């Protein structure tokens, strides 16, 4: 079954309207998931090790560890990611959270990162604005977004959704201590 996030309606309220409580609810669900490393994001790390960085949504990779992925009905040539297949109910958490804290922002992918101190980069496949939020028990880890050669914004995204266009602006994460999770809600070039 394919999921159209934009048409998903929430029946039961999951969240409270208090950002600290709601990010903890979301984090508790994420901690129950088995996150996996990403080979295609190694070049975005300082230590050249596989970061825990998983897409909840769709991928163009048909196979996962020798097994065929479930194809998307809405997006020909795309397949459900491992996380989407393993945790289908999590889509309700993501949709309700985004409606509550991001308004009518539409997205078709969410990246879940754990302890990923990503280096300076631009997003290559994202279209338009993205929302990012930090979750967990950590200090530091602010997002740095370069506005131009001489101006950088340092944003504390812990329990704070922040929007910017990551395909146009260089950005990276400052050092942190503790367990830092991030969710990035965005649109991928799927058509």
TORTI-981482 format. One record per residue: residue in three letters; x, y, z of N, C-alpha, C, O, CB in turn. Coordinates in pm, whole numbers, plus 50000, padded with zeros to 5 digits. Glycine has a CB too. Example, Ala and Ser with C-alpha at 12.3 -4.5 7.8 and 13.67 -1.06 7.14 Angstrom:
BEGIN
ALA513194943150780512304955050780513204967050780514244966850846511314955350905SER512854977550708513674989450714512905000350787513415011450804514084994050572
//
This chain:
BEGIN
UNK500844988150000500005000050000500885012550000501825013550079499055000050122UNK500575021749912501295034449903500705044450000499515043850031501255039949758UNK501505053650047501025063950139501125077550074502205081550029501815063750271UNK500035084750068500015098550021499905107250144498805109550196498825101249919UNK501045112250192501075119750316500175132050312499615135950415502495123950347UNK500035138150196499245150450187497755147850208497015157050242499475157050053UNK497305135650188495885132450200495585124450327494475119450343495425124650078UNK496545123350417496385115550538495625123650642496005134850675497755111250593UNK494575118050693493785124850795494015118250930494115105950940492265124750759UNK494105126351032494365121351166493045119851239492255129251247495335130751243UNK492805108051294491565105651367491805107651516491055115051581491025091351340UNK492815101451571493125102751714494245112751732495225112851658493515089151775UNK494095121151833495165130651865496305123351934496085116352033494625142251954UNK497495124851882498685118751940499415128752028499945125152133499615113451831UNK499435141251985500255151452050499425160952136498195161452124501025159251946UNK500115168452222499465176752324499385191552288498555198852342500185175252453UNK500255196052197500345210352168501475216952245501725228852226499045217152200UNK502155209652331503335214552403504555208652333504725196452330503295210552557UNK505405217252277506505212552192507475203152264507915193352205507265224452139UNK507805206052390508735197252463508125183452485508795173252467509135203452598UNK506855183052524506175170252544506045162852411506285150752404504765172452606UNK505685170052307505435163652178506715158552112506695148052048504755173252086UNK507815165652127509075160452071509505147952147510115138952089510185171152077UNK509205147252277509535135152354508665123452309509155112152300509345137752505UNK507385125952282506505115252230507065110052098507145097952078505045120552210UNK507445119052010508005115251881509315107651899509545097451834508235127751794UNK510165112551987511455105952013511255091952070511975082652034512305114352108UNK510285090352160510015077052217509655067052107510065055452113508875077852320UNK508895071452007508555062751895509795059551811509995048051771507475069251806UNK510615069551785511825067451704512775057751773513405049351708512545080851678UNK512885058851905513795049951979513365035351971514175026451999513865054252125UNK512125032751935511665018851919512005013351781511855001351756510155018051942UNK512455021851692512815017751556514265013051551515105017451629512585029351457UNK514525004251458515905000151433516415008851319516135006251202516004984851397UNK517185019251355517775027951254519005021251196519655013351265518135041851314UNK519335024251073520465017751007521395028350947521025039850927519975008150898UNK522605024050920523605032950862523345035550715522665027750647524975027150880UNK523885046450667523695050550528525035051250457525875059650489522975064050520UNK525235042350360526485042450284526605054750195527715059650172526585029950200UNK525475059750145525555070950050525735084450120525805094650052524305071349965UNK525825084750252526045097450322527405097650395527685106950472524915099850423UNK528235087550371529545086850436530365099350405531065104550492530305074250392UNK530305104050282531105115650241530695128450314531405138550306530995117750091UNK529575128150384529115139950459529475139350606528975147250686527615141450444UNK530345129850643530785128650782532245132950795533005132650697530605114150832UNK532625136850914534025140550939534925128350947536085128850907534145148651068UNK534375117250999535195105351024535065094550916535655083850929534835099451158UNK534305097350811534115088050699533525074550745533835064150687535455085650628UNK532665074950849531955062950894530485064350856529975075450840532115060951048UNK529825053050842528395053050807527575059850916527555055051029527895038750783UNK526905070750884526055077150984524715069950995524265063650900525835091850950UNK524085070951111522715066151125521825076851065521555087051127522345063251276UNK521375074350944520605084050867519675076250774520125070250676521545093750786UNK518375076450805517415068150734516285076550676515825086150739516845057350827UNK515855073050557514715079850495513435072250527513355060050512514915081050342UNK512435079650573511095074250586510315080050469509945091850469510425077850728UNK510065071750370509405076550249509695067150134509345055350139509855090750214UNK510335072250031510535064549909511975065449860512705074949892509585069449800UNK512365055549783513705054749728513635049349585512645043049547514615045849816UNK514665051849507514735046149371515405032549372515445025749270515475055649276UNK515945028449487516605015449495515565004549512514845004049612517625015249613UNK515494995649413514484985149411514774974049511513854967649562514384979249272UNK516044971849540516434960749628516984965949760517584976649767517474951749559UNK516764958149866517334960949996517844947750053517054938950090516284967650092UNK519164946450060519784934050110519264921650038518964911450100519544932650260UNK519164922649906518734911349825517234909249820516774899849755519354899149876UNK516454917549885514994916249885514384927849808514834939249819514434915650030UNK513334924749730512644935249655511824943949750511184939049843511734929149547UNK511864957049724511064966449802509664967449741509434963949625511734980449805UNK508734972249823507364974349776507334986649685507764997449726506374976049895UNK506814985149561506794996549469505745006949510504745003749574506514991749327UNK506005019249472505065030249494504055030449381504415029149264505805043849505UNK502785032149415501745033449312501695047749260501415050149143500365029349367UNK501955057149347501865071249311503085075949233502965084249142501705079849436UNK504255070649266505505075049205506165063249131506925055749192506465080849312UNK505875061549002506475050548926508005051048933508615061648920506005050948779UNK508595039348952510055038548961510585040949102511805040549124510675048448867UNK509695043449197510085045549337509545034149422508565027649387509565059349389UNK510215031949536509885020749625509885025449769510575034949805510875008949606UNK509095018649852509045022349994510385019250060510995008950035507895014850067UNK510825028550145512065026250219511825015450325510695012150360512575039350284UNK512915010250375512874999850477512085004650601511264997250654514304995750518UNK512345017050645511635022150761510135023150736509345019850825512175035750801UNK509735027550618508315028750587507645015150589506515013850637508125035550451UNK508325005150536507764991650533507694985750673506704979250708508594982650443UNK508734987850754508784981950888507874989150988507364982751080510194982150938UNK507685002250972506935010051071505865018551001505935030751004507895019151152UNK504865012050940503875019650863503045029250948502625039650897502945010050793UNK502795026251073501965035051158502685047951194502045057551236501575027751286UNK503995048451177504745060551213504345072351124504545083851162506265057951200UNK503775069451008503325080250920502305089150989502245101150963502735074550791UNK501495083351080500495091351152501165101151248500715112451264499525082151229UNK502235096751311502995105651400503585117151321503485128751361504105097851473UNK504215113851209504855124051128503855134151074504085146251078505615117651013UNK502745129251024501745138150965501135147251072501015159251051500645130050893UNK500735141451185500115149751288501115159851345500755171351370499565141051400UNK502355155651365503375164851415503575176351317503645187951358504705157451440UNK503675173151188503905183751090502705193051079502885205151064504215177650953UNK501505187851087500315196551085500305206051203499965217751189499035188151084UNK500685201051319500655208951441501745219651444501495230851488500815199851561UNK502935216351396504085225451412504605231451282505455240451286505195218151478UNK504135226751168504615232051040503465236850951503685240850837505415221450966UNK502265236551004501105241550930500815233550805500785221250808501305255850894UNK500615240450696500235233750570501445229950484501295227350365499315242850491UNK502625229550544503815225450470503625211150418503325202050496505095226450559UNK503805209250289503675195950229505065189950207505995196950168502885196650095UNK505185177050233506455169950221506165155850173505045150850187507235169850358UNK507195149350115507025135450075508115126250130508115114250102506995134549924UNK509035131850207510125124050267510455129750404510255141550430511375123950175UNK510975121150491511525125550619512815117750641512815105450633510515123450739UNK513895124850669515135118250706515225118350858515015128650922516385125250641UNK515535106750915515755105451059517235103051079517785093251030514885093851121UNK517885112051153519325110951181519535108851330518785114051413520075123651132UNK520565101251364520975099951503522465102751513523285096051449520645085751560UNK522815112751593524215116251621525035118351493526175113851483524865105351706UNK524435125251399525065127751270525525142351266524725151451246524075124651152UNK526835144251284527425157651276527815160051130528975158551092528665159151372UNK526845163651052527015164950908527885177150875527785187550939525635166150838UNK528745175550776529645186350737528945195950639527815193350596530935180650674UNK529605206550605529075216950515528665210750381529445203750317530135228150493UNK527425213450341526915208050216525635215350174525075223150251526635192850230UNK525205212750052523885216350003523165203349971523795193449932523955225949877UNK521865203249989521075191349959520905190049808520495199549741519695191950030UNK521225178349755521245176849609519895173049548519635176549433522245166549571UNK519045166049621517785161449562516555168149622515435165049581517675146749579UNK516735177049717515585183749779515045194649688515785200849611515975189649916UNK513745196649697513085207049620512465217049717511625213349799512005201049524UNK512895229649709512295240049792512675239149939513725234049976510815239649779UNK511775244150021512005245050164511995231250231511345221850184510955254050229UNK512725230350341512715218650429512465223550570512725235150602514055210550419UNK511965214750654511865217350797512785207650869512835195850835510405215950848UNK513515212650969514365204051051514045206851196513745218251234515875206351021UNK514105196351278513925197851422514855188051493515045176851447512425195451464UNK515425192451605516295184051686515545178451805514745185351867517515191951733UNK515815165851836515185158851947516265152252031517325148851980514165148351896UNK516005150452159516905142652242517555150452353517325162352373517945136552158UNK518405143152425519115148652540520545151752495521425143252505519095138752661UNK520755163752446522065167752397522285182552422521345190152447522195164552247UNK523535186552416523905200652423524745203852300525435195252247524675203952556UNK524665216352256525355220252133524525215852014523295215552021526775214152126UNK525195212551903524515207151787523635217051713522655213051648523695195751828UNK523965229851722523165239751650523355237951499524385232851453523555254151693UNK522355242151424522415242051279523025255151233522605265851276521015239951217UNK524005254451146524615266351088524185267250942524445258150864526175266051101UNK523535278250906523055280350769523755292750715523615303650770521485281950763UNK524505291050607525225302250547524275310150458523715304850362526455297250467UNK524105322850490523245331650411524005336950288523425338450180522725343350497UNK525285339750307526185344050201527605342050253527795335750357525925359150158UNK528605347150182530005345050223530305350350362531145344750433530945351550123UNK529645361150401529985367950525528965366050637529205370750748530155382350499UNK527855359550610526795358650711526385344150731526035337050637525585367150669UNK526415339950859525975326550896524935327851007525105335551101527175317550942UNK523875320350993522875319551100523165307151182523345296251126521425319451043UNK523195308651313523345297351404521985295451472521515304351543524515299751510UNK521355283951449519995281651498519975269651591520435258751556519025279551381UNK519445271751711519245260751805517945253951766516865259451789519205265851956UNK518025242151706516845235251656516305224951755515375217551723517165228451525UNK516865224351874516375214751974514945218652012514705229352066517295214452101UNK514015209651982512585211752007512045224151935511085230351980512325213052157UNK512685227651823512285239651750512345236751600513435235351545513185251751787UNK511185235951533511215233851388511665246551316511145257451339509825229451337UNK512635244751228513205255951154513125252651005513395241350965514685258951198UNK512745262550924512645260250780513665268450704513935279950737511235263450731UNK514235262350601515185268950511515295260550385514845249150381516585271050579UNK515895266150282516095258950158517515253250156518475260250124515835268250035UNK517625240650190518915233950198519545230850064520725227250058518785221350274UNK518775232149956519385230049824520025242849772520815242449677518325225049724UNK519695254249835520295267049794521355272049891522245279449851519205277449780UNK521265268150017522165273650119523035262550178522555251750213521365280650230UNK524325265550189525215256250258524815255750404524435265950463526715260350242UNK524905243950464524555242250604525335230450662525805221650590523025240150622UNK525445230550795526155219950866525775220451013525055229351057527685221450848UNK526265210651089525945209451231527185212651313528285207951283525405195351265UNK526995220551418528085223351511528255211551607527315203851626527815236551589UNK529435210051668529665198651758528635198051871528075208251913531075199551817UNK528405185951920527425183852027527865172452116528735164452081526015181151970UNK527235171752233527435160552326526065154952359525095162352370528195165152456UNK525995141752377524735135152407524145128652284524795127752180523755144952466UNK522905124052297522215117752185521325127952116520345132852172521375105652233UNK521695131051992521005141251913520345134651792521015128851706522005152451866UNK519035135551788518275130751674517775142951598517495153451657517085121651719UNK517665141651466517015152151388516045145651291516245134451244518065160851312UNK514985153151263514055149451158514085160651056514005172351091512595147051214UNK514215156950929514185166650821513015163050730513025152550665515555166950742UNK512025171850725510845170150640511115177750510511445189650514509525175350713UNK510985171150396511335177850271510605171250154509935161150171512855177550247UNK510755177050038510255171449914511425167249827512385174649810509345181549839UNK511335155249773512345150049683511855151249541510645152249515512695135449718UNK512785151149448512445151849305511895138149264512655129449222513695155849215UNK510595136349277510025123049255509285121549124508835110549092509105119849366UNK509145132049048508455131048920509415132848805509005132248689507335141248910
//
